[in-house]
Amino acid sequence: MAIEDKKISYRMYFVAVVFFMMAVFILIKLNNIQWVEGPYYRQLAKERTVKNFTIPANKGNVYSADGSLLATSIPEYTIYFDAVAPSSEHFKENIEALSDSLSVMFGKSSGHYQAKLQKARANKSRYVFIAKKLSYTEQMRLKSFPLFNKGANRGGLIIEQKIVREHPIGLVAKRTIGYERSNEDGKGLEYAFRDYLNGKNGHRMMQKIAKNQWKPISDINEKEPQDGYDIISTIDVYIQDIAHHALLKQLEHYSADHGCVIVMETKTGHVKAISNLGRAEDGSYYETQNYAITESHEPGSTFKLMDLIAVIDDKKADTSTIYDSKGGEIEYYGRRVRDSHKGGYGKISLARGFEVSSNTVVVQSVYNSYKDNPRQFVDRINSYGLNKPLGLPIKGEGIPVIPQPGTNRWSGVSLPWMAFGYGLSVTPLQTLTLYNAVANDGVMIKPIFVSEIKEWSKTIKKYNTEVINPKICSQETLDKVRKVLENVVKKGTGSKLYSKDFSMAGKTGTAQVNYKDKSKLYYASSFVGYFPADQPKYSCIVVVHKPNVAAGYYGADVAGPVFKRIAQKIFTDSPSTNHVKNIDAKVASQESEYLKYYKEVEKETRIVPNVKGMEGMDAVALLENLGLKVKVKGGAGRVKSQSLTSGQAFNKNQTIIIELS
């Protein structure tokens, strides 16, 4: 018995030791969790219940040269209600008044909202949907409602904000303004200048209240977002509208595949209009790709301007030099060059050959002049920068191809083929840059799409005219070339475009595309030049791809009318062109009346009101209705300061900054 008792005693000791060791282990583990691993677990718990959310900054605006808003970021708000947050007293006191306010704002009955909120309270719902897609002024109004005016913690108000990019006057120059996204097709100004436009994001601490549901910890942000800068583009909405509709009309008439138009200010290089339209499956046209910048292709006869400048400036030939068109067909290394006019033009001068776009005349001029030294001709092309991209800020610029002597791209037919715009490729904007140089007294300048970066009235960065080549040829050559370009319209291939009311100069082009594969062959029709011919203010290029051959395909017929319509509209309709010569007397009279009326309207005095002490949403509505652009600082409350002094005169669309308490 004693032995049995002894065994039991040993067992009890053993169990006691095991329990003691387990207790020690638990104490050690608890101590380790509390003091060693404690910070990690506390941080993990915090991260799972509290999170730092990014508040996107408002992107800067994109403006046209005439002050129109092309793209802007608008805050859009979604409202939820945390039915658990308010105290029982606050909920009972305000539920009826809150429901009445929601009913007035959103149209549903007060009873609907009262039942919805009471049900949410009973179910302890913490994320009840109230409204979405609210504007800034609407969410400010909602924040003033009973109960909601107590904020997130006491009133249960949850506000989620996202930024929506809007185009207030429609999709003007859509592909040039672009988007900030990854694919090349949409990389316009928005992407190129994103470092200025995007601003700096803010941060706000939010607490998890349910699965995928968060609410702000406080009514203020840990870090306020910093708005992006505005960019002032060179686009003129008036000219853009003219160019767009002129191109669209012609594309529809010829059932063409796609086309583009660029209008550039001669002296500055400012691109005033750029339209890129492609045909959809349903036959409609919309901005599909930025053809004007991205599409590098064989230009055809518009490249003959390069030939004319080179042979005259290098004194290889003159405008009066006579060439035999040889029945409209000549041959180089087994390849034939033909004129569009069957039988050729007989013996004519170089100038006349250019005016009627004779391939045989122009090709003979270039080949005879440079066959022993083709490098001289190609070096001139290179000196104008036509052998490389223009270096635009807009991504996706087309890569030009200019064959270089001594490379595997060069062959016996390279020189004659280049002479009439084949065997090489350039973008429409590059071609326009060359013609603009002729219009600009020989100064070749880089096209500009943005003139300024601004923060309100403060200029952050200014983009000045950049010279590519200070003088592309002698003044003597320039004068001769300009006269020939003017004669193209007066008595050459562009004679259908001639008007006694306003002067134009330029060159037609009709290029065969995919001519190596007859099954895919089509025509690209173009016209490029400038106006007025004597004192150029604008240069312009029109390119139309794959017009319906049955309707016509020559550059003078397809692209030329678009050029004329743009020039005519700018000449006769624009209030800013009263100084242009050769305008019809009746048009000048109408313009004078317009300017007189405009000056009278401008005399109207606008006075800044005193909005200090007003509710923010009321102040914004009042100021915007007066024609001011309002910038709000601070989250809510009444106006405590305004940037424009009350009583002072202001201009329409002038900016005023109001700060809320």
Secondary structure, 3 states (H helix, E strand, C coil): CHHHHHHHHHHHHHHHHHHHHHHHHHHHHHHHHHHHCHHHHHHHHHHHHEEEEEECCCCCCEECCCCCEEEEEEEEEEEEECCCCCCHHHHHHHHHHHHHHHHHHHCCCHHHHHHHHHHHHHCCCCCEEEEEEECHHHHHHHHCCCCHHHHHHHHCEEEEEEEEEECCCCCCCHHHHCCCCCCHHHCCHHHHCHHHHCCECEEEEEEEEECCEEEECCCCCCECCECCCEEEECCCHHHHHHHHHHHHHHHHHHCCCEEEEEEEECCCCEEEEEEEEEECCCCCEECCCCHHHHCCECCHHHHHHHHHHHHHHCCCCCCCCEEECHHHEEEECCEEEECCCCCCCCEEEHHHHHHCCCHHHHHHHHHHHHCCCHHHHHHHHHHCCCCCCCCCCCCCCCCCECCCCCCCCCCCCHHHHHHCCCCCEECHHHHHHHHHHHHCCCCEECCECEEEEEECCEEEEECCCCEEECCCCCHHHHHHHHHHHHHHHHHCCCHHHCCCCCCCEEEEEEEEECCCCCCCCEEEEEEEEEECCCCCCEEEEEEEECCCCCCCCCHHHHCHHHHHHHHHHHHHHCCCCCCCCCCCHHHHHHHHHHHHHHHHHHCCCCECCCCCCCEHHHHHHHHHHCCCEEEEECCCCEEEEECCCCCCECCCCCEEEEEEC
